[in-house]
Amino acid sequence: MKQKEILLFGATGQIGRNLIRKLSKNNYKIIAVTRNIHRAGYILKTQANPGYLELVELKNFDVNKIESLIKRTTICINLIGILYEKRKDEFKLIHSDLPALLAKKANQFKLDKFIHLSALGIENATDSKYALSKLDGERRIKENFQRYIILKPSIVYSVDDKFSTKFMSLLSVLPVMPLYYNGRTKFSPIHVSDLVNIIYNIIESKNESLVLECVGLEIITFKEMLIKLLKSINKKRILLPLPTPLAKITAKFFQLLPNPLLTEDQLIMLKYDNCKSKYYKSNLDMGYIPKKKFENEINKYSYNWRTGGQFADENNSTNLK
């Protein structure tokens, strides 16, 4: 069978690495774009079968180089996204300008599909710069390329994520954990392997001009998620509702850190539910049913944050009263 070639932006993240494994096992050749080939190479080269992965270094979104890469492929996938800005207008550059450029070039060179990863729960978040940049990116993709697929996942979790692992790290050392908006915000977390299966099915399908929400099997509030994480690492902590004015002050401080624990914009996003909405179809509607449940999966790697580590007695750990 002739290899099909896919151009992948955002290859080094948890979704990208898992997607490379899935695609290479199914006879797809991947051209993975990275900002630093020397730093990313040793990670990515282990994800694919020999001959199925080519690494390309790209800095500053060189248009000529992007064109030369798109000419060689039939499908382009963009997984690039950021959670906070390090420079002015970085949300616009990453979430709007880049997707628009890729969609325009996909149209110019008549690609079969352009698959773009956006975000769930942003339609009503008009007071968030992150959400507005994501929405603008979606709009510009639709304007530039008809055969688009826009995927909007809820929280994507795994042993390599920046969500469950971050909160387990915080919960393992902090005696008190703040609850923003009383912990009532709803999420529908999806495991990275389930999201990768959705992307693979979309590639194999004839779908186009599609916006698809990607959700897990459960709807869990922020407070319930923290309780599940605490149970998994065998800790007891005080979950303290934090008044919004005080939360805004702490966010102003946290966002000054090199790797912010929380920014003002992220605090805004936490007001809005992150689960299936009325706006678009979801993977459940399409028959792409997730296999993983949040609590079951985090238990597989939470030992890293338990007292005693992997071989600790799950029912007899040292808890903070």
C-alpha positions in Angstrom: 0.0 0.0 0.0 1.3 3.4 -1.0 2.2 5.6 2.0 0.0 8.7 2.6 1.9 11.8 3.7 0.7 14.0 6.6 2.2 17.4 7.6 2.0 17.8 11.4 2.4 21.0 13.3 2.7 20.7 17.1 4.3 17.2 17.0 6.1 17.4 20.3 3.1 17.8 22.6 1.2 14.9 24.2 -1.3 14.7 21.3 1.3 15.0 18.6 3.5 12.2 20.0 0.6 9.8 20.4 -0.8 10.7 17.0 2.6 10.0 15.3 2.5 6.5 16.8 -1.0 5.8 15.7 -0.5 7.1 12.1 2.9 5.4 11.5 1.4 2.0 12.6 -1.3 2.5 10.0 1.0 3.2 7.0 1.0 7.0 7.1 4.2 8.9 6.6 4.5 12.0 8.8 6.5 15.2 8.3 6.7 16.6 11.8 7.5 20.3 12.2 9.4 21.4 15.2 11.1 24.6 16.4 14.2 22.8 17.6 15.1 19.6 15.9 17.9 18.8 18.2 15.8 19.1 21.4 12.7 17.4 20.0 14.4 14.8 17.8 15.3 12.3 20.4 11.7 12.3 21.7 9.9 12.1 18.4 12.2 9.5 16.6 11.1 6.8 19.1 7.4 7.3 18.3 7.4 6.0 14.7 8.4 3.0 12.8 11.6 3.5 10.7 11.0 5.3 7.5 7.7 6.8 8.5 8.8 10.0 10.2 10.7 13.0 8.9 11.6 15.9 11.2 11.8 19.4 9.9 12.9 22.5 11.8 10.8 25.6 11.3 11.2 28.9 13.0 9.2 32.1 12.7 6.6 30.4 10.4 8.7 30.9 7.2 6.0 31.1 4.4 8.2 29.7 1.7 9.2 26.7 3.8 5.6 26.1 4.8 4.7 26.1 1.1 7.4 23.6 0.2 6.2 21.3 2.9 2.5 21.5 2.1 3.2 20.8 -1.6 4.5 17.3 -0.5 1.5 16.3 1.5 -2.2 15.5 1.2 -3.3 16.3 4.7 -2.2 19.1 7.1 -2.8 18.9 10.9 -2.3 21.8 13.2 -2.1 21.0 16.9 -0.2 24.2 18.0 -1.7 26.1 20.8 -0.6 28.1 23.9 -2.2 28.6 27.3 -0.7 32.0 28.1 1.2 34.7 26.3 4.9 35.4 26.7 4.8 38.3 24.3 2.2 40.8 23.1 -0.3 39.4 20.6 1.1 35.9 20.8 -2.5 34.5 21.1 -3.3 36.2 17.8 -0.2 34.9 16.1 -0.5 31.3 17.2 -4.3 30.8 17.4 -5.4 33.0 14.5 -2.7 34.1 12.0 -1.0 30.7 11.7 -4.2 28.6 11.2 -5.3 31.2 8.6 -2.0 30.9 6.8 -2.1 27.1 6.8 -5.7 27.0 5.6 -4.9 29.4 2.8 -1.9 27.3 1.6 -4.0 24.1 2.0 -6.5 25.7 -0.4 -3.8 26.9 -2.8 -2.3 23.4 -3.1 -5.6 21.6 -3.0 -5.0 19.4 0.0 -7.6 16.7 0.9 -8.1 18.1 4.4 -6.9 20.6 6.9 -7.4 19.4 10.5 -7.1 22.1 13.2 -7.3 21.7 17.0 -9.2 24.5 18.6 -10.8 24.4 22.1 -14.2 23.6 23.7 -16.2 26.1 25.7 -15.0 29.3 24.1 -18.2 30.5 22.3 -19.5 32.4 25.3 -16.1 33.5 26.7 -16.0 36.8 24.9 -14.1 38.4 27.8 -11.1 36.1 27.3 -8.2 36.9 24.9 -7.5 33.2 24.6 -11.1 32.4 23.6 -11.4 35.3 21.2 -8.1 34.3 19.4 -9.3 30.7 19.1 -12.7 31.8 17.7 -11.0 34.1 15.2 -8.8 31.3 14.1 -11.8 29.1 13.4 -13.5 31.9 11.5 -10.5 32.5 9.3 -10.0 28.8 8.5 -13.6 28.6 7.3 -13.0 31.6 5.1 -9.8 30.2 3.5 -10.4 26.5 3.0 -13.7 24.6 2.5 -12.4 21.1 3.4 -11.6 22.0 7.0 -12.1 19.8 10.1 -12.0 21.8 13.4 -11.8 19.7 16.5 -12.7 21.2 19.9 -11.6 19.0 22.8 -12.3 19.4 26.5 -9.3 18.9 28.8 -7.0 16.3 27.3 -5.3 14.3 30.0 -2.6 11.6 30.2 0.7 10.9 32.1 2.3 13.6 29.8 -0.4 16.3 30.2 -0.1 19.7 31.9 -3.4 19.5 33.8 -3.7 16.4 36.0 0.0 16.2 36.6 0.2 19.9 37.5 -2.7 19.6 40.0 -1.3 16.4 41.5 2.0 18.2 42.0 0.2 21.1 43.7 -2.1 18.9 45.8 0.9 16.9 47.0 2.5 19.9 48.7 -0.1 22.5 49.4 -2.2 22.1 52.6 -5.0 24.3 51.1 -6.2 24.3 47.5 -8.3 27.2 46.2 -11.6 26.6 44.5 -12.3 29.1 41.8 -16.0 29.9 41.3 -16.7 27.4 44.1 -15.4 24.5 41.9 -18.6 24.3 40.0 -17.2 24.7 36.4 -18.0 21.5 34.4 -15.5 19.6 32.3 -15.7 16.5 30.1 -12.1 15.3 30.1 -10.9 13.1 27.3 -7.9 10.8 27.4 -5.2 11.5 24.8 -5.6 8.0 23.2 -9.3 8.6 22.7 -8.7 12.0 21.1 -6.0 10.4 18.8 -8.5 7.7 17.8 -11.0 10.5 16.8 -8.4 12.3 14.7 -7.4 9.0 13.0 -11.1 8.2 12.2 -11.6 11.8 10.9 -8.5 11.3 8.6 -9.9 8.0 7.3 -13.5 9.4 6.8 -14.9 11.5 4.0 -16.0 14.3 6.4 -15.2 17.9 5.5 -16.5 21.3 6.5 -17.0 19.9 10.0 -16.7 21.4 13.5 -16.6 18.6 16.1 -16.6 18.8 19.9 -14.4 16.1 21.5 -15.5 15.0 24.9 -15.0 12.1 27.3 -17.6 9.8 28.8 -18.1 11.9 32.0 -19.1 15.4 33.1 -17.1 16.3 36.2 -17.0 19.6 38.1 -13.6 21.2 39.0 -14.2 20.3 42.6 -15.0 16.7 41.8 -11.8 16.4 39.7 -9.7 17.7 42.6 -11.3 15.1 44.9 -10.6 12.3 42.4 -7.0 13.5 42.2 -6.6 13.6 45.9 -8.0 10.1 46.3 -5.6 8.9 43.7 -2.5 10.3 45.4 -3.8 9.4 48.8 -3.9 12.9 50.3 -6.3 15.0 52.2 -6.4 18.7 51.6 -8.7 21.6 52.4 -10.5 22.8 49.3 -11.2 26.4 50.0 -13.7 28.5 47.9 -11.8 31.7 46.9 -13.8 34.9 46.4 -13.4 36.2 42.8 -11.7 39.5 43.7 -9.1 37.6 45.8 -8.7 35.1 43.0 -7.9 37.9 40.5 -5.2 39.3 42.9 -3.6 35.9 43.1 -3.8 35.4 39.3 -2.0 38.8 38.9 0.9 37.4 41.0 0.9 33.9 39.6 1.2 35.1 36.0 4.5 36.9 36.7 6.1 33.5 37.2 8.2 32.0 34.3 5.7 29.2 34.0 2.5 30.7 35.4 0.4 28.6 37.7 -2.6 30.7 36.7 -3.1 33.9 34.6 -5.9 36.4 34.7 -7.1 35.2 31.3 -7.1 31.5 32.5 -9.2 32.6 35.5 -11.7 34.1 33.2 -11.9 30.8 31.2 -12.6 28.9 34.4 -16.0 30.7 34.6 -17.2 28.7 31.6 -18.2 25.1 31.4 -16.0 22.9 29.2 -18.3 20.2 28.1 -20.6 19.3 25.2 -22.6 22.3 24.0 -25.6 23.0 21.7 -23.5 24.6 19.0 -21.9 21.6 17.2 -21.9 17.8 16.9 -19.7 15.8 19.2 -17.7 12.7 18.8 -20.5 10.9 20.6 -23.0 12.0 17.9 -20.6 10.6 15.3 -20.2 7.2 17.0 -16.6 7.9 18.2 -17.1 6.6 21.7 -14.2 7.1 24.2 -12.9 4.0 26.1 -11.2 5.7 29.0 -12.5 7.1 32.3 -10.8 9.8 34.2 -10.4 8.2 37.5 -9.3 4.8 36.1 -6.6 6.4 34.0 -5.1 8.8 36.5 -4.7 5.9 38.9 -2.2 4.4 36.5 0.3 7.2 37.0 -0.6 9.0 40.2 1.9 6.9 42.2 4.4 9.5 41.2 2.8 11.8 43.8 2.0 9.3 46.5 4.0 9.0 49.7 6.2 6.0 49.1 5.8 6.1 45.3 4.8 3.2 43.1 4.9 0.5 45.7 3.1 2.5 48.4 0.0 0.9 50.0 -2.9 2.7 48.4 -5.1 2.2 51.4 -2.6 3.2 54.1 -0.7 6.3 53.0 0.3 9.3 55.1 -2.5 11.9 54.8 -2.6 15.5 56.0 -5.5 15.9 58.3 
